[in-house]
Every structure is written in structure tokens, then in C-alpha cells.
Amino acid sequence: MRGLGWATIGGFALVAVEITVFVLVAHAIGWAWAVLIGLATMLIGAMLVKREGVRAWRGFRDALAEGRPAGGEVSDGLTGLIGALLLIVPGFVTAAAGLLLLAPPVRAYTGRRVRRVAEHRISPAAAGDLFGPRVVRAERAAPAPADRPGDGASAGTVDGEIVEGEIVDPHPHQR
């Protein structure tokens, strides 16, 4: 079972959970209130879809106009748009997930995760164009022993020294 099979099972499970939660909430606060809250979240979601879509488009456009990579704006806008769309879907569980995605700390974390997934699924060159160059922190290590007499360098060395490093995010709070 790949892709569509798991999505179908997940969809049916979500519907079952949503119905169960709706019935429990309706028994606790009354059917009329439960329906009214459901309709209100759908209406708020519809308004937020427009706002988040316009916000994402403006951020994308501004980034391109300023000549900077637009990936951060795209991932943030996508996160906000998904949160707003989840509010439109009838149900309390999806509404709660949508509200969580719209909360700034969760939105920032999810935007970073979207960026990481995108960077791993596309080529490094495309990721660099979309999200900007990666920053690398490198340190020089002790000189490596020569592989052959008279050879001052070996594989993985620069001028006889091993260079070790890691890729770091220069501005983790901005993404």
C-alpha cells in the first residue's frame, strides 16, 4: 500500500475522528452551539485564506523585487495557507490543527520543516536559488599524514590539512 492507499485510510480515519469529536462536543455544549462553532470556524477560515494568500503573494513578490531568495516567504506563506484551509474543512480536529498552524511559534517551526523537506527533495542548485546559499562553518584540523613519500596532500585535504565543517543556518529565527 503506497501513497494513495495510505491517504485513503488516513482520510477515513480523520472522518471517523471528526464525527466522534463532533458528537462528543455536541453532547457537552448542545447541537446548536456545536454547529454554530463549526460554521464560525469555516467562515473565519474562508476570510483567512484570502488574507494568507495575499500575504504570501506579496512576500514572494517583494523578495523577488529585492533580489533575495523567496523560499522563506514561500514556506511561511504555504504554512499559513494550509492553516487557513484546515479551518475551512468541517470539524473540530482540523480546526484545531489550522489554528495551531496559524500561531506564530508553530508557524515558524513548520515553515522551517517545510524548508528542510523542500531542500532535500530538490537539487542543491535549485535549493540555493530558492532559499539562498547555505552557510558553512569550517575548521582546520591537524595536518594529515602523507599517503606517499613526497606527497604533501591526501584525499580530503587542502594543502596537507583536513578541513572539517558543518552546514549551519545563519538566521534560524528568520525562517
C-alpha positions as CSV (number, residue, x, y, z in Angstrom):
1,M,0.0,0.0,0.0
2,R,1.7,3.2,-1.2
3,G,0.7,6.8,-1.4
4,L,-3.0,6.8,-2.3
5,G,-3.8,3.7,-0.2
6,W,-2.5,5.3,3.0
7,A,-4.1,8.6,2.1
8,T,-7.4,6.9,1.7
9,I,-7.1,5.1,5.0
10,G,-6.0,8.4,6.7
11,G,-8.9,10.2,5.2
12,F,-11.4,7.7,6.5
13,A,-9.7,7.7,9.9
14,L,-9.9,11.5,10.0
15,V,-13.6,11.5,9.1
16,A,-14.3,8.9,11.9
17,V,-12.3,11.0,14.4
18,E,-14.1,14.3,13.3
19,I,-17.5,12.7,13.7
20,T,-16.7,11.3,17.1
21,V,-15.3,14.6,18.3
22,F,-18.3,16.5,16.9
23,V,-20.8,14.2,18.7
24,L,-18.8,14.5,22.0
25,V,-18.7,18.3,21.7
26,A,-22.4,18.4,20.7
27,H,-23.4,16.3,23.8
28,A,-21.3,18.6,26.0
29,I,-22.4,22.0,24.8
30,G,-25.5,21.3,22.7
31,W,-26.1,20.5,19.0
32,A,-26.9,24.1,18.0
33,W,-23.8,25.5,19.6
34,A,-21.6,22.8,18.0
35,V,-23.0,23.5,14.6
36,L,-22.6,27.3,15.1
37,I,-19.0,26.9,16.2
38,G,-18.3,24.7,13.2
39,L,-19.8,27.3,10.8
40,A,-18.0,30.1,12.5
41,T,-14.6,28.4,12.1
42,M,-15.4,27.7,8.4
43,L,-16.3,31.4,7.9
44,I,-13.1,32.6,9.7
45,G,-11.1,30.1,7.6
46,A,-12.5,31.5,4.4
47,M,-11.5,35.0,5.4
48,L,-8.1,33.9,6.4
49,V,-7.5,32.0,3.2
50,K,-7.8,35.3,1.3
51,R,-5.6,37.2,3.8
52,E,-2.9,34.5,3.9
53,G,-2.9,34.1,0.1
54,V,-2.5,37.8,-0.4
55,R,0.2,38.0,2.3
56,A,2.1,35.1,0.8
57,W,1.9,36.5,-2.7
58,R,3.1,40.0,-1.5
59,G,6.0,38.4,0.4
60,F,7.0,36.4,-2.6
61,R,6.8,39.4,-4.9
62,D,8.8,41.7,-2.5
63,A,11.5,39.1,-2.2
64,L,11.8,38.8,-6.0
65,A,11.8,42.6,-6.4
66,E,14.6,43.0,-3.8
67,G,16.6,40.2,-5.5
68,R,16.7,38.0,-2.5
69,P,15.7,34.3,-2.3
70,A,12.0,33.9,-1.9
71,G,12.0,30.4,-0.3
72,G,11.4,31.7,3.3
73,E,8.4,33.6,2.2
74,V,7.1,30.7,0.2
75,S,7.4,28.2,3.1
76,D,5.9,30.7,5.6
77,G,3.0,31.6,3.2
78,L,2.4,27.9,2.5
79,T,2.2,27.1,6.2
80,G,-0.3,30.0,6.8
81,L,-2.4,29.0,3.8
82,I,-2.6,25.4,4.9
83,G,-3.6,26.5,8.4
84,A,-6.4,28.7,6.9
85,L,-7.6,25.9,4.6
86,L,-7.7,23.5,7.6
87,L,-10.1,25.9,9.3
88,I,-12.5,25.7,6.3
89,V,-12.7,21.9,6.5
90,P,-15.6,21.0,8.7
91,G,-14.6,19.6,12.0
92,F,-13.0,20.5,15.3
93,V,-9.8,18.5,14.9
94,T,-8.9,20.1,11.6
95,A,-9.9,23.5,13.0
96,A,-7.6,23.0,16.0
97,A,-4.8,21.9,13.7
98,G,-5.4,25.0,11.5
99,L,-5.4,27.3,14.5
100,L,-2.1,25.8,15.7
101,L,-0.5,26.3,12.3
102,L,-1.5,30.0,12.4
103,A,0.1,30.5,15.9
104,P,3.5,32.3,15.3
105,P,5.8,29.8,17.1
106,V,4.2,26.7,15.4
107,R,4.1,28.5,12.1
108,A,7.8,29.4,12.3
109,Y,8.7,25.8,13.3
110,T,6.5,24.3,10.5
111,G,7.9,26.8,8.0
112,R,11.5,25.6,8.8
113,R,10.4,22.0,8.4
114,V,8.8,22.8,5.0
115,R,12.1,24.4,4.0
116,R,14.1,21.3,5.1
117,V,11.8,18.9,3.2
118,A,12.0,21.1,0.1
119,E,15.8,21.4,0.3
120,H,16.1,17.6,0.5
121,R,13.7,16.9,-2.4
122,I,15.1,19.3,-4.9
123,S,18.6,19.7,-6.3
124,P,21.2,21.7,-4.3
125,A,21.4,24.3,-7.0
126,A,17.6,24.8,-7.0
127,A,17.6,24.9,-3.2
128,G,20.3,27.6,-3.3
129,D,18.3,29.6,-5.8
130,L,15.1,29.3,-3.7
131,F,16.4,29.6,-0.2
132,G,19.8,31.3,-0.7
133,P,23.2,29.9,-0.2
134,R,24.0,27.6,2.7
135,V,26.4,28.9,5.2
136,V,29.2,26.5,6.1
137,R,31.3,26.7,9.2
138,A,34.7,25.1,8.6
139,E,37.7,24.4,10.9
140,R,41.2,23.4,10.1
141,A,42.2,20.1,11.7
142,A,45.7,18.7,12.3
143,P,47.8,18.1,9.2
144,A,47.1,14.7,7.6
145,P,49.9,12.2,7.2
146,A,51.1,12.0,3.6
147,D,49.9,9.0,1.7
148,R,53.0,8.7,-0.4
149,P,56.5,9.9,0.2
150,G,57.0,13.4,-1.2
151,D,53.2,14.0,-1.4
152,G,52.0,16.8,0.9
153,A,48.3,16.1,0.4
154,S,45.9,13.2,0.6
155,A,42.2,12.7,-0.3
156,G,40.0,15.1,1.6
157,T,42.8,17.6,2.4
158,V,43.6,21.1,1.3
159,D,47.3,21.9,1.2
160,G,48.0,18.9,3.5
161,E,45.4,19.9,6.1
162,I,42.0,18.3,6.7
163,V,39.1,20.7,6.5
164,E,36.1,19.7,8.7
165,G,32.8,21.5,8.8
166,E,29.1,21.6,9.0
167,I,26.2,23.4,7.3
168,V,24.6,25.9,9.6
169,D,21.5,28.2,9.3
170,P,22.8,31.8,9.6
171,H,19.5,33.2,10.7
172,P,17.3,30.4,12.3
173,H,14.9,32.9,13.9
174,Q,14.1,34.5,10.5
175,R,12.9,31.4,8.7
